[in-house]
Amino acid sequence: MSKVMVVEDDASLREIYGIRITAEGYDVVSAGDGEEALAMAVREKPDLILSDVMMPKISGFDMLDILRTTPETANIKVIMMTALSAEDQRQRGERLGADRYLVKSQVGIEDVINTIHEVLGDRAAPVAPEPATSVAAGTAAPAPITTPAMPDQNMAQSSAAMPATPVEPVSQPAPQPTVEPQQSQAYYGPTPTNPAQ
């Protein structure tokens, strides 16, 4: 399973992210500042680093710059998280090589989790629903109809077998209508005969 490093100077946030990311099945390591993160990145070789920007000792931006210029860590995926929503800060993060730049006030923890899956490209589950949707348009729609139709037809067939007996008694009262046409023919018989005479 992929390894994710959480770099956050706020211990409670670091713990919350760590627990939630672990729940997704990732191996999680954490650091409290950029300096510690750099040493740990070389040692732990994480697949992705989720890092705050505003940290003591070395900021997230400086850490990212060093990561990208160090051969051992140059290919590690990095998601930057910050309270800084200014566009120039976002551009700086992208220019330094951040894979994603998230503003804390604009995202929740589930958005962060989804972004981790997206950046790591291990979102096999979401890829399946999209084809399933197109399949649903062509095949899945008839399938559900067929499935209910099968039991309905079976029920209808067994019901048809049951009413088959009542249908026969219903055909027996049919002689009454047959008698009515005979009477009406008898009526028509005398009527045309009188005018003819």
C-alpha positions in Angstrom: 0.0 0.0 0.0 1.1 3.5 -0.7 2.8 5.6 2.0 1.7 9.1 2.8 3.6 11.6 4.9 1.6 14.3 6.8 3.6 17.4 7.5 1.7 19.7 9.8 2.9 21.8 12.8 -0.5 21.6 14.5 -0.4 18.3 16.4 -4.2 17.9 16.6 -4.6 18.4 12.8 -1.7 16.1 12.1 -3.4 13.4 14.2 -6.8 13.9 12.6 -5.3 13.6 9.1 -3.2 10.7 10.1 -6.2 8.7 11.4 -8.4 9.5 8.4 -5.7 8.6 5.9 -4.8 5.4 7.7 -8.5 4.5 7.5 -8.1 4.6 3.7 -5.5 1.8 4.0 -2.4 4.0 3.5 0.7 3.7 5.6 1.1 7.1 7.4 4.2 8.8 8.7 4.2 12.4 10.0 6.4 15.3 10.7 5.9 18.6 12.6 7.9 20.9 10.3 9.6 21.2 7.0 13.1 20.3 8.3 11.9 17.1 9.9 9.9 16.3 6.8 13.0 16.6 4.5 15.0 14.2 6.6 12.1 11.8 6.9 11.3 12.0 3.1 14.8 10.7 2.3 14.5 7.9 4.9 10.9 6.8 4.5 10.5 7.5 0.7 6.7 8.2 0.9 4.6 8.1 -2.3 2.9 11.3 -1.4 3.5 14.2 1.0 0.5 16.2 2.4 2.1 19.4 3.7 1.1 22.6 5.4 2.7 25.8 4.0 3.1 28.0 7.1 5.5 26.0 9.4 8.4 26.8 11.7 12.1 26.3 10.6 11.4 25.5 6.9 8.2 26.6 5.3 6.2 24.2 3.1 7.3 26.1 0.0 11.0 25.9 0.8 10.6 22.2 1.7 8.9 21.6 -1.7 11.7 23.5 -3.5 14.3 21.3 -1.8 12.3 18.1 -2.4 12.1 18.9 -6.2 15.8 19.6 -6.5 16.9 16.5 -4.6 17.2 13.4 -6.8 16.0 11.0 -4.1 12.8 13.0 -3.5 12.2 14.7 -6.8 9.4 12.3 -7.9 7.4 12.3 -4.6 3.9 13.6 -5.1 3.1 16.7 -3.1 -0.2 18.2 -2.0 0.2 21.6 -0.4 -2.4 22.8 2.1 -2.6 26.4 3.3 -4.7 29.1 4.8 -3.3 31.4 2.1 -5.9 31.8 -0.6 -4.1 34.4 -2.6 -3.6 33.5 -6.3 0.0 34.4 -6.2 0.6 31.8 -3.4 -1.2 29.2 -5.5 1.0 30.0 -8.5 4.1 29.8 -6.4 3.1 26.4 -5.2 2.4 25.2 -8.7 5.6 26.8 -10.0 7.6 24.9 -7.3 6.1 21.6 -8.5 3.1 21.0 -6.2 0.8 18.4 -7.6 -2.2 20.0 -5.9 -2.7 23.2 -3.9 -5.6 23.2 -1.4 -6.9 26.1 0.6 -7.9 24.8 4.1 -10.9 27.1 4.4 -12.3 25.8 1.0 -12.0 22.0 1.6 -13.0 19.4 4.1 -11.2 16.3 5.1 -13.0 14.2 2.5 -11.9 16.6 -0.2 -8.3 16.0 1.0 -8.8 12.2 0.9 -10.3 12.4 -2.6 -7.3 14.5 -3.7 -4.9 12.0 -2.3 -6.5 9.2 -4.2 -6.6 11.3 -7.3 -2.9 12.3 -7.2 -1.8 8.8 -6.4 -4.0 7.4 -9.2 -5.2 4.5 -7.1 -8.8 5.5 -7.3 -9.8 2.2 -9.0 -13.2 2.3 -7.5 -14.3 5.6 -9.1 -13.0 4.5 -12.5 -15.4 1.6 -12.4 -18.5 3.6 -11.8 -17.9 5.8 -14.8 -17.9 2.8 -17.2 -20.7 1.3 -15.2 -22.7 4.5 -16.0 -22.2 4.1 -19.7 -22.9 0.4 -19.5 -26.0 1.3 -17.5 -27.2 3.5 -20.3 -26.9 0.6 -22.8 -27.1 -2.7 -20.9 -27.7 -2.1 -17.2 -31.1 -0.5 -17.8 -32.5 -3.5 -19.7 -31.0 -5.9 -17.1 -33.0 -4.6 -14.1 -36.1 -4.7 -16.3 -35.4 -8.3 -17.3 -34.7 -9.3 -13.7 -38.1 -8.1 -12.4 -39.8 -9.3 -15.6 -38.6 -12.9 -15.0 -40.4 -13.2 -11.6 -43.4 -11.4 -12.9 -43.7 -13.7 -15.9 -43.3 -16.7 -13.7 -46.0 -15.3 -11.4 -48.2 -14.5 -14.4 -47.7 -18.0 -15.8 -48.6 -19.6 -12.4 -51.5 -17.2 -12.1 -52.6 -18.1 -15.6 -52.5 -21.7 -14.7 -54.7 -21.1 -11.7 -57.4 -19.0 -13.5 -57.5 -21.5 -16.3 -60.1 -23.4 -14.3 -62.3 -20.3 -13.6 -62.1 -19.4 -17.3 -63.8 -22.6 -18.3 -66.8 -21.9 -16.0 -67.0 -18.4 -17.5 -67.3 -19.9 -20.9 -70.4 -22.0 -19.7 -72.6 -18.9 -19.1 -71.9 -17.9 -22.7 -75.0 -19.8 -23.9 -77.1 -17.0 -22.4 -75.8 -14.4 -24.9 -76.2 -17.0 -27.6 -79.9 -17.3 -26.7 -80.3 -13.5 -27.1 -79.1 -13.4 -30.7 -81.6 -16.2 -31.5 -84.5 -14.2 -30.0 -83.4 -11.1 -31.9 -83.3 -13.2 -35.1 -86.9 -14.3 -34.3 -87.9 -10.7 -34.0 -86.3 -9.8 -37.2 -88.0 -12.7 -39.0 -91.6 -11.5 -38.4 -90.9 -7.9 -39.0 -89.6 -8.3 -42.6 -92.3 -10.8 -43.4 -95.2 -8.4 -42.6 -93.9 -5.6 -44.9 -93.4 -8.2 -47.7 -97.0 -9.3 -47.5 
